[in-house]
Amino acid sequence: MPSLSCHNLLDLVAADEAPLPSPTPLRLPRVMSVASPASPTSPSTQPAPPRRVIVSHRLPLRAAPDPAVPFGFAFSIDAGTVAYQLRSGLPANAPVLHIGTLPAAAAEAASDELSNYLVANFSCLPVYLPTDLHHRFYHGFCKHYLWPLLHYLLPLTPSSLGGLPFQRTLYHSFLSANRAFADRLTEVLTPDEDLVWIHDYHLLALPTFLRKRFPRAKVGFFLHSPFPSSEIFRTIPVRDDLVRALLNADLVGFHTFDYARHFLSACSRLLGLDYQSKRGYIGIEYYGRTVTVKILPVGIDMGQLRSVVSAPETGDVVRQVAETYKGRRLMIGVDDVDLFKGIGLKFLAMEQLLVDHPELRGRAVLVQIANPARSEGRDVQGVQDEAKAISARVNARFGTPGYTPIVLIDGPVTPQEKAAYYAAAECCVVSAVRDGLNRIPYIYTVCRQESNALGEDSPKRSVIVLSEFVGCSPSLSGAIRVNPWSVESVAEAINAALRMPEAEQRLRHEKHYKYVSTHDVAYWAKSFDQDLQRACKDHFSRRHWGIGFGMSFKVVALGPNFRRLSVEHIVPSYRRTENRLILLDYDGTVMPENSIDKTPSSEVISVLNRLCEDPKNRVFIVSGRGKDELSKWFAPCEKLGIAAEHGYFTR
Ligand SMILES: O=P(O)(O)OC[C@H]1O[C@H](O[C@H]2O[C@H](CO)[C@@H](O)[C@H](O)[C@H]2O)[C@H](O)[C@@H](O)[C@@H]1O
């Protein structure tokens, strides 16, 4: 029976954590009129659209140390983050509030004054996590357990490179951090108005904490990482908690059909839940709520990228790069340094290319830009060491004076320099062994199209060699798809790319550009935002009951006419009624769920017979149990109807 659950039980998960410093309640109005900096002010007669609360692990901020300014850091918006870019798809006059942690460098600056300053100037409300908790949450549970696992890396041995085995204490840190986000939201949320959009796997548990406090809150969640096959996901010791947490959102978004499919199969296999597809929407029925599943990959910020590509300094670098690699076949790769980007495999493919195609020696060049590592540990060091070792070996084997086949750039590279390399390269190689989406091929396509640095009239063309294990693969049908684990196939794909006739390159490029430029980040955000509103439209007409303890908390949503049965209601109705149909489930209804002897007691038989004696009654037992067992048990109740095996047999 639904009951209001104890408020404190969810907090028990943090029992073995040092208590979080109790946040001084922030003096912020629940509804704030902080509009997006880019937004025009709404006309005073029109009510502002609901506020959008964007929750991500990190705030979309940069922080440059500067002792001369208040708080010791010069803060600015980090326009390269999806959390910021998505604003372009939200209604222009909708207030926006970001919630997340400070940039790592500025963590020590935490204070209430800073919070007020960041809200007033950037619409960013920081979540302050104690350093140790933040470290165990992010570098411990997130980066060394959950993230590798979502990318199909099982921690087979305690010393596995990259993935650590599940540790309950780290999981508790993860929950504590998620709870701290919920605490912050609780201070400022207007639950019946605001639309909350949570981002990525770091905050997978947040919907449960939030739903517990605000049963009617409008909550969307987008997973930027892959959702792996349920065979992988079900190895997580707390798998049910995490699936239930996602189901506490109203809308759950994925980049690809496959990720959504794996999620649906995890719901089915772990919780026995089914889904329905109606009018293009996938819905999972969960305790009276319908959780909508959305499939739409993130896009890029076209306006921002265009301004980088068209900057005069970018044009200068494009010409320099073109000059440096004149007469060569230039390819580009840009990857974060982590286990899944397959940089080492890419370099091996480059070596294989030069072995198999001597005519490309002295000509083919791969410029590989390594973005700074986002994580720490032996795994990241291992990737860096391996990349350096393989490139050094290939360069020693095939390099000649003035010719270096693999140019590894692992120092800082400005967005303009990156754009210039993309614009100058005739092919882009992405060989990640697993990646949620990977927007590099999108950025490459746009840079090739929009740069005019090598002459206005030069025809636009590009070729992409793309791993089939990354999320953008299904949307780039003109790419040469490869299995990155097969070094020979990648080498052959690169060779095919370099030999592709220009006309074909142009056709493929056009197709990609058309897709990328129309499915940009604004398109994605707008679509998610609209679907979130649609998914929450019934919230007001339903009544909500919280049930379950800790991470298994969920909300039961009931229609307005739904009443809890009570003896006071039933008896007068029963007496008034002339013709009654009484359908009784067996296990858990007629007999207690936990009774060891499942045979109906003599009391049950007698009550059923008394009900059946009344000529106004028709009484049925409806059960999944077999017909033989039920007919034997209820032989003494001759007038009782039986629907056995979920109605397949009736008596
Ligand atoms: O390293 P983290 O702080 O844990 O963040 C994980 C990654 O987040 C971003 O990538 C993810 O979102 C991208 C856009 O949806 C998607 O292309 C990518 O596949 C996802 O992994 C960020 O861009 C990465 O650098 C982070 O590693």
PDBQT file of the ligand as one rigid body, heavy atoms in Angstrom, charges set to zero:
ROOT
HETATM    1  O1  LIG A 701      35.670  13.529 -18.326  1.00  0.00    +0.000 OA
HETATM    2  P1  LIG A 701      34.368  13.849 -17.682  1.00  0.00    +0.000 P 
HETATM    3  O2  LIG A 701      34.385  15.134 -16.920  1.00  0.00    +0.000 OA
HETATM    4  O3  LIG A 701      33.866  12.725 -16.825  1.00  0.00    +0.000 OA
HETATM    5  O4  LIG A 701      33.282  14.014 -18.812  1.00  0.00    +0.000 OA
HETATM    6  C1  LIG A 701      33.046  12.949 -19.685  1.00  0.00    +0.000 C 
HETATM    7  C2  LIG A 701      33.121  13.457 -21.081  1.00  0.00    +0.000 C 
HETATM    8  O5  LIG A 701      32.122  14.454 -21.209  1.00  0.00    +0.000 OA
HETATM    9  C3  LIG A 701      32.071  15.062 -22.514  1.00  0.00    +0.000 C 
HETATM   10  O6  LIG A 701      31.880  14.089 -23.464  1.00  0.00    +0.000 OA
HETATM   11  C4  LIG A 701      30.651  13.451 -23.438  1.00  0.00    +0.000 C 
HETATM   12  O7  LIG A 701      29.691  14.300 -24.050  1.00  0.00    +0.000 OA
HETATM   13  C5  LIG A 701      29.980  14.597 -25.429  1.00  0.00    +0.000 C 
HETATM   14  C6  LIG A 701      28.846  15.433 -25.928  1.00  0.00    +0.000 C 
HETATM   15  O8  LIG A 701      27.624  14.795 -25.672  1.00  0.00    +0.000 OA
HETATM   16  C7  LIG A 701      30.129  13.304 -26.236  1.00  0.00    +0.000 C 
HETATM   17  O9  LIG A 701      30.559  13.635 -27.533  1.00  0.00    +0.000 OA
HETATM   18  C8  LIG A 701      31.174  12.381 -25.615  1.00  0.00    +0.000 C 
HETATM   19  O10 LIG A 701      31.213  11.170 -26.285  1.00  0.00    +0.000 OA
HETATM   20  C9  LIG A 701      30.783  12.141 -24.165  1.00  0.00    +0.000 C 
HETATM   21  O11 LIG A 701      31.776  11.323 -23.540  1.00  0.00    +0.000 OA
HETATM   22  C10 LIG A 701      33.376  15.723 -22.811  1.00  0.00    +0.000 C 
HETATM   23  O12 LIG A 701      33.322  16.282 -24.114  1.00  0.00    +0.000 OA
HETATM   24  C11 LIG A 701      34.506  14.715 -22.747  1.00  0.00    +0.000 C 
HETATM   25  O13 LIG A 701      35.712  15.385 -22.956  1.00  0.00    +0.000 OA
HETATM   26  C12 LIG A 701      34.491  14.073 -21.356  1.00  0.00    +0.000 C 
HETATM   27  O14 LIG A 701      35.457  13.071 -21.265  1.00  0.00    +0.000 OA
ENDROOT
TORSDOF 0
